[in-house]
Amino acid sequence: MKGLIWLFCSLFLQLVFPNNGKETGFTEDPVSLCKQIISEEPSAWDAGTKAKLLSAFGDVSSLGRNDDKYVLLESPGLAFDYYQGGYSNMGDNISKGLLLEMLSQALNSPEAVVSKLAKATINRSLTEYNRAFRIAENYQQTDEISLESSLQFLENRYGYSKLDVARKLLESPLDQQKSAADEMNKKKVLAKLREIEKKYPDQIAWVEALPLLEEWYRLLEEGKVGLAGYRPYLDFKKSMDRLNQSRINDRISFRSGIKITYPDATTTWTQPGPVDIKWEASNIDKTKPIRFFLVKDDMVVQDLGTFKNSEYEEGISLRRGLPGGSNYRIMGIEQQPVNKYHVAKFATPFFTIEKAPRKVEKAKPVEVETELPIKSSADITKNAIEATPMRKTFAGRTISYVKELVVDSEKIQIILWDHGRQDGDLVSIYLNGEEVIKKHLLTYREVIFEIDLETEQKNDLFLYAHNLGKFPPNTVSIKIKDKSSTEEIVLNSDLKSCESVLINVKQ
C-alpha cells in the first residue's frame, strides 16, 4: 500500500508540476503571478491532494534532535544566499560541536548522512507546502490575496517539488564505490575541520558558519571525497541546486525596494521646515511602514518619522539648530519586511539645508515704568548648565546629543538590536562616562540590559563603536523603557564621533 502511495505522489508531482520548480518565465507582479499559478494548477491546492501527500510523506519526516540542520546540505554552495529566507527559523547561530559533527559525518559516512538529509528535506518541504496551501486555499475561497501573502506563497511553493527528489534519495541503494585517493584527498578537508575547532567559539553565528560550509564543500569537490563522491547525493544535489536557485531568483526578482525621488541633488531645504518627502516603492504593501532619517555625512541627525507606504509625506518639521551645509541626505528603511534578511533601503544624493534668515523688526519706543529684575549670577550659571550638554568629547571622540528624555524611575531597561543589516557591529554603551554594556555584538535579536540612573543630575548615555562592521557607520536601535513607557531611538557612532541622549529622572 505504501508503495502505491509513493507511486501516486511521484506521478502527481510530475503531472501537476511539470516544470518541477523551474523558473516560469512570468514577468508579472507577485500578486498576478501568484493568482496565475494557483488558477492553472488548482488540483495542487485541493484538500484531497494535501491529505494524500501528508499520508505518503508524513511517516518519514520524523527527525532526531538537531537533524533538521542537515537540510543545510541540500545546496551547500548556495547556503548563504538560500539562508536569507529559507532557514530563518533556525535561530541566530549553530553549535560548533553540531557543525563539526555534521561536516565530519558528511566526509566519513556519506551513506548515513543522506538518510538524515532526506528526512530533513521532507520535513521542511511539508512545512513549506502547508504554508503555500493555506494561502492558496484562502485565495480560492475569497478571490483576494495581499502582496505579503503572494510573496510568502512564491517563497514556499517549491516545497512540494522537493518531496519527490528527497524520496528518491531516501530510497537510493548504497553506493559502495570509493576512490583510491580517498585518504590523501581527505587531508585538506580534515585540516579545515581542525581550523574550525581551534578558531571559532562554541556558538557560531550563521553569517560566519554558512561561508565556512561553502568553503568546506569546495574542498570535498576538489578531492571528490565524502558526499562529493557519493553518487546518490550528487543526483539529489543537482535537482536541489536547480530548485533552490530558482527560489533565490524569485526572491531577487520580487524583493522589496525603495527609491526616494524628492529631495534630490538640486534640492535646498530651509530649516526648520516644513518639508516634504516623495518616494516610490516596489513589493511593499501600502499599509506597511517606512522609516525616514535625516543623515549628515554618515551620521543620523534626526528621525523624521515612520509613515505608511503612501509614497508622499508632507509637513515634516526639521530639528531646530541643524547647521547649514550641502552634505545632507535622506535615508528610507523598510520596517516590516516579509523577508527579514532583505530590508529595502535607499539614500538620496547629498542636498543642501540652510537656515532661514532671521526676521529683523524695527525697534519701537517703549515707556519703561519699572526696572526689569536682574537675574543673579547663580541663576545664570544654573541655566547655562541646564542648557549645555554634559560631555563634548570622550577618548578623543566628539559627542553629539540627539535627544533629551524624561523617565519615571531610576532603574530602566536598555534594549539593543542592529538597525538595518546585521554586519558584525561591536559596540559598548556608556552612562555618565562609565561602561555599562561592554563590547556587545549587535544582531537582529533584541537583548535587554538593566541600568541605574543618577536621580540628581542629567544622565548622558552614548554609543561607542569598536568597529564599523561591513557597512558603516555603526548604527544601533535602542529602546529605553521605564515603568510606564518605551522610547525608541537610533544612535550612530564611528571611530571619530558618538551620538548620545540625555536622560532625566522625573522628581
C-alpha positions as CSV (number, residue, x, y, z in Angstrom):
1,M,0.0,0.0,0.0
2,K,2.8,2.4,0.9
3,G,4.5,1.7,-2.4
4,L,1.3,2.7,-4.3
5,I,1.0,5.9,-2.3
6,W,4.7,6.7,-3.2
7,L,4.0,6.0,-6.8
8,F,0.9,8.2,-6.8
9,C,2.8,11.1,-5.3
10,S,5.6,10.7,-7.7
11,L,3.3,10.8,-10.7
12,F,1.2,13.6,-9.2
13,L,4.2,15.8,-8.7
14,Q,5.4,15.2,-12.3
15,L,1.9,15.9,-13.8
16,V,0.8,18.8,-11.7
17,F,4.2,20.4,-11.5
18,P,5.8,19.6,-14.9
19,N,8.3,22.4,-14.5
20,N,9.4,20.8,-11.2
21,G,10.3,24.2,-9.8
22,K,11.9,25.7,-12.9
23,E,11.6,29.4,-13.5
24,T,8.2,30.0,-15.1
25,G,9.3,32.9,-17.3
26,F,6.5,35.1,-15.9
27,T,7.2,38.8,-15.5
28,E,4.0,39.8,-13.8
29,D,3.9,41.4,-10.4
30,P,3.9,39.0,-7.4
31,V,0.1,39.1,-6.9
32,S,-0.7,38.4,-10.5
33,L,1.9,35.6,-10.7
34,C,0.5,34.0,-7.6
35,K,-3.0,34.1,-8.8
36,Q,-2.0,32.6,-12.2
37,I,-0.1,29.7,-10.6
38,I,-3.0,28.8,-8.3
39,S,-5.5,29.1,-11.1
40,E,-3.5,27.0,-13.6
41,E,-2.7,24.3,-11.0
42,P,-5.9,24.1,-8.8
43,S,-5.6,20.4,-8.1
44,A,-2.3,21.1,-6.2
45,W,-4.3,23.1,-3.6
46,D,-7.1,20.6,-3.3
47,A,-7.8,19.2,0.2
48,G,-7.7,15.6,-1.1
49,T,-4.3,16.1,-2.7
50,K,-2.9,17.6,0.6
51,A,-4.2,14.6,2.6
52,K,-2.5,12.1,0.2
53,L,0.8,14.0,0.3
54,L,0.7,14.1,4.1
55,S,-0.2,10.4,4.2
56,A,2.7,9.5,1.9
57,F,5.4,11.6,3.3
58,G,4.4,12.2,6.9
59,D,5.7,8.9,8.3
60,V,9.3,9.6,7.1
61,S,9.5,13.1,8.3
62,S,10.3,12.4,12.0
63,L,13.7,13.8,12.9
64,G,16.2,13.2,15.7
65,R,17.4,16.1,17.8
66,N,19.2,18.7,15.6
67,D,18.7,16.5,12.5
68,D,16.8,19.4,10.9
69,K,20.1,21.2,10.5
70,Y,21.2,18.6,7.8
71,V,18.9,20.5,5.4
72,L,22.0,22.8,5.0
73,L,23.5,20.1,2.9
74,E,20.8,20.4,0.2
75,S,22.8,23.0,-1.7
76,P,26.0,23.8,0.3
77,G,27.3,26.0,-2.5
78,L,24.1,28.2,-2.3
79,A,23.7,28.0,1.5
80,F,24.4,31.7,2.2
81,D,22.0,33.0,-0.4
82,Y,19.4,30.4,0.4
83,Y,19.6,31.1,4.1
84,Q,18.1,34.6,3.5
85,G,14.6,33.4,3.9
86,G,15.0,29.6,3.7
87,Y,16.5,28.9,7.1
88,S,15.1,31.8,9.1
89,N,13.6,29.6,11.8
90,M,16.9,28.1,12.9
91,G,17.9,30.8,15.3
92,D,20.9,33.2,15.2
93,N,23.7,30.7,15.4
94,I,24.7,27.0,15.3
95,S,26.6,25.0,17.9
96,K,30.2,24.5,16.8
97,G,30.1,20.9,18.0
98,L,27.0,20.2,15.9
99,L,28.5,21.8,12.8
100,L,31.7,19.8,13.2
101,E,29.8,16.6,13.7
102,M,27.7,17.2,10.6
103,L,30.7,18.1,8.4
104,S,32.7,15.2,9.7
105,Q,29.9,12.7,9.0
106,A,29.4,14.1,5.5
107,L,33.1,13.4,4.9
108,N,33.5,10.0,6.5
109,S,29.9,8.4,6.4
110,P,28.0,9.9,3.5
111,E,25.6,6.9,3.3
112,A,24.5,7.7,6.9
113,V,24.2,11.4,6.2
114,V,21.9,11.1,3.2
115,S,19.1,9.5,5.3
116,K,19.1,12.4,7.8
117,L,19.3,14.9,4.9
118,A,16.4,13.3,3.0
119,K,14.2,13.3,6.1
120,A,15.2,16.9,6.9
121,T,14.3,17.9,3.4
122,I,10.9,16.1,3.5
123,N,10.1,17.7,6.9
124,R,10.9,21.2,5.7
125,S,9.2,20.7,2.3
126,L,6.0,19.6,4.0
127,T,6.1,22.7,6.2
128,E,6.6,24.9,3.2
129,Y,3.8,23.1,1.2
130,N,1.4,23.7,4.1
131,R,2.2,27.4,4.2
132,A,1.6,27.7,0.4
133,F,-1.5,25.6,0.7
134,R,-3.1,27.8,3.3
135,I,-2.6,30.9,1.2
136,A,-3.9,29.2,-2.0
137,E,-6.9,27.9,-0.1
138,N,-7.8,31.3,1.2
139,Y,-7.5,32.8,-2.3
140,Q,-9.7,30.1,-3.7
141,Q,-12.4,31.0,-1.1
142,T,-12.2,34.8,-1.1
143,D,-10.7,35.6,-4.5
144,E,-8.4,38.0,-2.7
145,I,-4.7,37.9,-1.9
146,S,-2.4,40.5,-0.4
147,L,1.0,41.4,-1.7
148,E,2.6,40.0,1.5
149,S,0.7,36.7,1.1
150,S,1.6,36.4,-2.5
151,L,5.3,36.8,-1.7
152,Q,5.0,34.2,1.0
153,F,3.3,31.8,-1.4
154,L,6.0,32.3,-4.1
155,E,8.7,31.7,-1.4
156,N,7.2,28.4,-0.2
157,R,5.8,26.9,-3.3
158,Y,9.0,24.9,-4.1
159,G,8.4,22.7,-1.0
160,Y,6.2,20.3,-2.9
161,S,8.7,20.0,-5.8
162,K,11.3,18.8,-3.4
163,L,9.3,15.9,-1.9
164,D,9.8,13.5,-4.8
165,V,13.5,14.3,-5.0
166,A,14.0,13.7,-1.3
167,R,12.1,10.4,-1.5
168,K,14.4,9.1,-4.2
169,L,17.4,10.0,-2.1
170,L,15.9,8.2,0.9
171,E,15.2,5.0,-1.1
172,S,18.5,5.1,-3.1
173,P,20.7,2.0,-2.8
174,L,24.0,2.3,-1.0
175,D,26.9,3.4,-3.2
176,Q,30.0,1.5,-2.0
177,Q,32.4,2.9,-4.7
178,K,35.4,4.6,-3.2
179,S,38.3,6.4,-4.8
180,A,41.8,5.0,-4.2
181,A,42.9,8.6,-3.4
182,D,40.3,9.0,-0.7
183,E,42.7,9.2,2.3
184,M,45.1,11.6,0.6
185,N,42.3,13.8,-0.6
186,K,40.7,13.9,2.8
187,K,43.7,15.7,4.4
188,K,42.7,19.2,3.3
189,V,39.2,18.7,4.5
190,L,40.3,17.4,7.9
191,A,42.6,20.4,8.2
192,K,39.6,22.7,7.6
193,L,37.7,20.9,10.4
194,R,40.6,21.3,12.8
195,E,40.8,25.0,11.9
196,I,37.1,25.5,12.7
197,E,37.6,23.6,16.0
198,K,40.5,25.8,17.0
199,K,39.4,29.2,15.7
200,Y,35.7,29.6,16.4
201,P,33.6,29.9,19.6
202,D,31.2,27.3,20.9
203,Q,28.3,29.1,19.2
204,I,29.0,30.3,15.6
205,A,26.7,33.0,14.0
206,W,25.1,31.8,10.7
207,V,26.7,34.8,9.0
208,E,30.1,33.1,9.7
209,A,29.0,29.5,9.6
210,L,27.5,29.5,6.1
211,P,30.6,30.7,4.3
212,L,32.5,28.0,6.2
213,L,30.1,25.4,4.8
214,E,30.5,26.6,1.3
215,E,34.3,26.6,1.6
216,W,34.2,23.1,3.2
217,Y,32.1,21.7,0.3
218,R,34.5,23.1,-2.3
219,L,37.3,21.1,-0.7
220,L,35.1,18.0,-0.9
221,E,34.5,18.6,-4.6
222,E,38.2,19.2,-5.3
223,G,39.1,15.8,-3.7
224,K,35.8,14.0,-4.8
225,V,35.5,12.6,-1.3
226,G,32.7,12.2,1.2
227,L,29.3,13.5,-0.1
228,A,31.0,15.0,-3.2
229,G,32.0,11.4,-4.3
230,Y,28.7,9.8,-3.4
231,R,26.5,9.3,-6.5
232,P,23.0,9.2,-4.8
233,Y,23.8,12.6,-3.1
234,L,25.2,14.1,-6.3
235,D,22.0,13.3,-8.2
236,F,19.9,14.7,-5.3
237,K,22.1,17.9,-5.1
238,K,21.8,18.5,-8.8
239,S,18.0,18.8,-8.6
240,M,18.2,20.7,-5.3
241,D,20.6,23.3,-6.8
242,R,18.2,24.0,-9.6
243,L,15.2,24.3,-7.3
244,N,17.0,26.4,-4.7
245,Q,18.5,28.6,-7.4
246,S,15.0,29.2,-8.8
247,R,13.8,30.1,-5.4
248,I,16.7,32.6,-4.9
249,N,15.9,34.1,-8.3
250,D,12.3,34.5,-7.4
251,R,13.3,36.2,-4.2
252,I,15.6,38.6,-6.0
253,S,13.0,39.4,-8.7
254,F,10.3,40.2,-6.2
255,R,12.3,41.6,-3.4
256,S,11.2,44.9,-1.9
257,G,12.7,48.2,-3.0
258,I,12.5,51.9,-2.1
259,K,13.5,54.9,-4.2
260,I,13.3,58.4,-2.8
261,T,12.5,60.9,-5.6
262,Y,12.5,64.1,-3.5
263,P,14.6,65.6,-2.2
264,D,17.3,65.2,-4.8
265,A,20.7,66.7,-5.6
266,T,19.2,70.0,-6.7
267,T,17.1,70.4,-3.5
268,T,17.6,73.1,-0.9
269,W,15.6,72.9,2.3
270,T,15.2,75.8,4.7
271,Q,15.4,74.8,8.4
272,P,13.2,74.3,10.4
273,G,10.8,73.5,7.5
274,P,8.2,72.2,6.9
275,V,9.5,69.8,4.3
276,D,8.1,67.0,2.1
277,I,9.4,63.6,1.1
278,K,8.3,61.7,-2.0
279,W,9.3,58.1,-2.9
280,E,8.5,55.0,-5.0
281,A,8.3,51.5,-3.5
282,S,8.2,48.1,-5.1
283,N,6.8,44.9,-3.4
284,I,5.9,46.8,-0.2
285,D,2.3,46.8,0.8
286,K,0.6,50.2,1.0
287,T,-0.2,49.6,4.7
288,K,3.4,48.8,5.7
289,P,5.5,51.5,7.3
290,I,8.7,53.0,6.0
291,R,11.0,55.0,8.4
292,F,13.0,58.0,7.2
293,F,16.1,59.6,8.7
294,L,18.0,62.8,8.0
295,V,21.7,62.0,7.6
296,K,24.6,64.5,7.7
297,D,27.6,62.9,6.1
298,D,27.4,59.4,7.7
299,M,25.6,60.3,10.9
300,V,21.8,60.2,11.6
301,V,20.9,63.7,12.9
302,Q,17.1,63.3,13.0
303,D,14.5,60.6,12.9
304,L,12.0,62.2,10.5
305,G,9.2,59.7,11.3
306,T,7.6,56.4,10.3
307,F,4.9,56.7,7.7
308,K,2.6,54.3,5.7
309,N,3.8,53.5,2.2
310,S,1.7,56.3,0.6
311,E,4.7,57.4,-1.5
312,Y,4.3,61.0,-0.2
313,E,4.5,62.7,3.2
314,E,4.3,66.5,3.7
315,G,4.7,69.0,6.6
316,I,7.7,67.4,8.3
317,S,9.5,69.7,10.7
318,L,13.2,69.7,10.8
319,R,15.1,69.8,14.1
320,R,16.0,73.3,15.2
321,G,19.7,74.1,15.4
322,L,20.8,72.0,12.4
323,P,23.9,73.6,10.9
324,G,23.7,74.7,7.3
325,G,25.5,72.6,4.7
326,S,25.4,70.7,1.4
327,N,26.1,67.3,3.0
328,Y,22.6,66.1,3.9
329,R,20.8,63.0,2.7
330,I,17.5,61.2,3.4
331,M,17.6,57.5,4.2
332,G,14.4,55.4,3.9
333,I,14.3,51.9,5.5
334,E,11.5,49.3,5.2
335,Q,10.2,48.5,8.7
336,Q,8.2,45.2,8.4
337,P,9.9,43.2,5.6
338,V,8.4,39.9,4.5
339,N,12.0,38.5,4.4
340,K,13.9,39.9,7.4
341,Y,17.2,39.1,5.7
342,H,16.4,41.6,3.0
343,V,15.5,45.1,4.2
344,A,14.8,47.7,1.5
345,K,16.9,50.8,2.0
346,F,17.6,53.9,-0.1
347,A,19.7,57.0,0.5
348,T,19.4,60.1,-1.6
349,P,22.2,62.1,-3.2
350,F,23.6,64.9,-1.0
351,F,21.4,68.0,-0.9
352,T,21.5,71.3,1.0
353,I,19.9,72.6,4.1
354,E,20.2,76.3,5.0
355,K,19.0,78.3,8.0
356,A,16.0,80.6,7.5
357,P,17.1,84.3,7.7
358,R,16.2,86.0,10.9
359,K,13.3,88.4,10.8
360,V,14.5,91.9,11.7
361,E,11.9,94.2,13.2
362,K,12.2,97.9,13.6
363,A,12.7,99.0,17.2
364,K,9.7,100.6,18.8
365,P,10.0,103.2,21.6
366,V,8.6,101.9,24.9
367,E,7.9,103.6,28.2
368,V,9.7,101.8,31.0
369,E,7.6,102.0,34.1
370,T,9.7,99.7,36.3
371,E,13.2,98.2,36.1
372,L,13.3,94.6,34.9
373,P,14.5,92.2,37.6
374,I,18.2,91.2,37.2
375,K,18.9,87.5,37.5
376,S,21.6,86.6,40.0
377,S,24.9,85.1,38.8
378,A,23.8,81.9,40.4
379,D,20.7,81.8,38.3
380,I,22.7,82.5,35.1
381,T,25.2,79.7,35.9
382,K,22.4,77.3,36.7
383,N,20.6,78.0,33.4
384,A,23.8,77.7,31.5
385,I,24.5,74.3,33.0
386,E,20.9,73.1,32.2
387,A,21.2,74.3,28.5
388,T,24.7,72.9,27.9
389,P,25.3,69.2,27.0
390,M,27.3,67.4,29.7
391,R,30.1,66.0,27.6
392,K,31.7,67.2,24.4
393,T,34.4,64.6,23.9
394,F,35.3,61.1,25.1
395,A,38.5,59.2,24.5
396,G,39.3,61.5,21.6
397,R,35.9,61.3,20.0
398,T,33.3,64.1,19.7
399,I,30.0,63.6,21.5
400,S,26.8,65.0,19.9
401,Y,23.4,65.0,21.7
402,V,20.4,63.9,19.6
403,K,17.6,63.8,22.2
404,E,16.6,64.5,25.8
405,L,14.3,62.2,27.6
406,V,12.4,62.2,31.0
407,V,11.8,58.8,32.6
408,D,9.6,57.8,35.7
409,S,12.2,55.7,37.5
410,E,15.9,55.5,38.2
411,K,16.0,51.8,37.1
412,I,15.4,51.5,33.4
413,Q,15.8,48.8,30.7
414,I,18.0,49.3,27.6
415,I,17.0,47.1,24.7
416,L,19.5,46.8,21.8
417,W,19.5,45.3,18.3
418,D,21.2,46.0,15.0
419,H,19.5,48.8,13.0
420,G,19.3,47.6,9.3
421,R,21.7,44.9,8.1
422,Q,23.4,42.6,10.6
423,D,27.1,43.0,9.7
424,G,29.2,42.3,12.8
425,D,28.9,45.7,14.6
426,L,30.6,45.6,18.0
427,V,29.5,48.4,20.5
428,S,29.7,49.5,24.1
429,I,27.2,51.7,25.9
430,Y,28.5,54.3,28.3
431,L,26.4,56.0,31.1
432,N,27.9,59.1,32.6
433,G,31.3,58.1,31.3
434,E,31.1,54.6,32.8
435,E,30.9,51.5,30.6
436,V,27.6,49.7,31.4
437,I,27.4,47.4,28.3
438,K,30.7,46.1,27.2
439,K,31.6,45.0,23.6
440,H,28.2,43.8,22.6
441,L,27.8,42.1,19.2
442,L,24.7,43.5,17.5
443,T,22.3,41.1,15.9
444,Y,18.6,41.2,14.8
445,R,17.7,39.7,18.2
446,E,16.7,42.2,20.9
447,V,18.8,42.0,24.0
448,I,17.7,43.6,27.3
449,F,20.0,45.2,29.9
450,E,19.0,46.9,33.2
451,I,20.8,50.1,34.3
452,D,20.5,52.5,37.2
453,L,20.4,56.3,36.6
454,E,21.5,59.1,38.8
455,T,18.5,61.0,40.2
456,E,20.1,64.4,41.0
457,Q,21.7,65.1,37.6
458,K,21.2,64.6,33.9
459,N,22.4,61.2,32.7
460,D,24.3,61.1,29.4
461,L,24.1,57.7,27.6
462,F,26.2,57.3,24.4
463,L,27.1,54.7,21.9
464,Y,30.8,53.8,21.4
465,A,31.8,51.8,18.3
466,H,34.7,49.4,18.5
467,N,34.4,48.7,14.7
468,L,32.4,49.8,11.7
469,G,31.1,46.4,10.6
470,K,30.8,45.8,6.9
471,F,28.5,48.8,6.3
472,P,29.5,51.9,8.3
473,P,28.5,53.8,10.3
474,N,27.8,51.6,13.3
475,T,24.1,52.1,13.9
476,V,22.1,50.7,16.8
477,S,18.4,50.7,17.6
478,I,17.7,51.3,21.2
479,K,14.5,51.1,23.3
480,I,14.7,52.9,26.6
481,K,11.9,51.5,28.8
482,D,10.8,52.8,32.3
483,K,7.8,51.7,34.4
484,S,5.2,53.2,32.1
485,S,6.5,54.0,28.6
486,T,9.1,53.0,26.0
487,E,11.1,55.4,23.7
488,E,12.8,54.0,20.6
489,I,15.7,55.9,19.2
490,V,18.6,55.3,16.7
491,L,22.2,56.1,17.6
492,N,25.2,56.3,15.3
493,S,28.9,56.0,16.1
494,D,32.0,55.8,14.0
495,L,35.7,55.9,15.0
496,K,35.7,59.7,15.5
497,S,32.3,60.5,17.0
498,C,29.5,59.2,19.2
499,E,25.8,60.1,19.5
500,S,24.3,60.5,22.9
501,V,21.0,61.1,24.7
502,L,20.3,62.9,27.9
503,I,18.1,61.2,30.4
504,N,16.4,62.9,33.4
505,V,14.6,61.1,36.2
506,K,11.3,62.7,37.0
507,Q,11.3,64.2,40.5
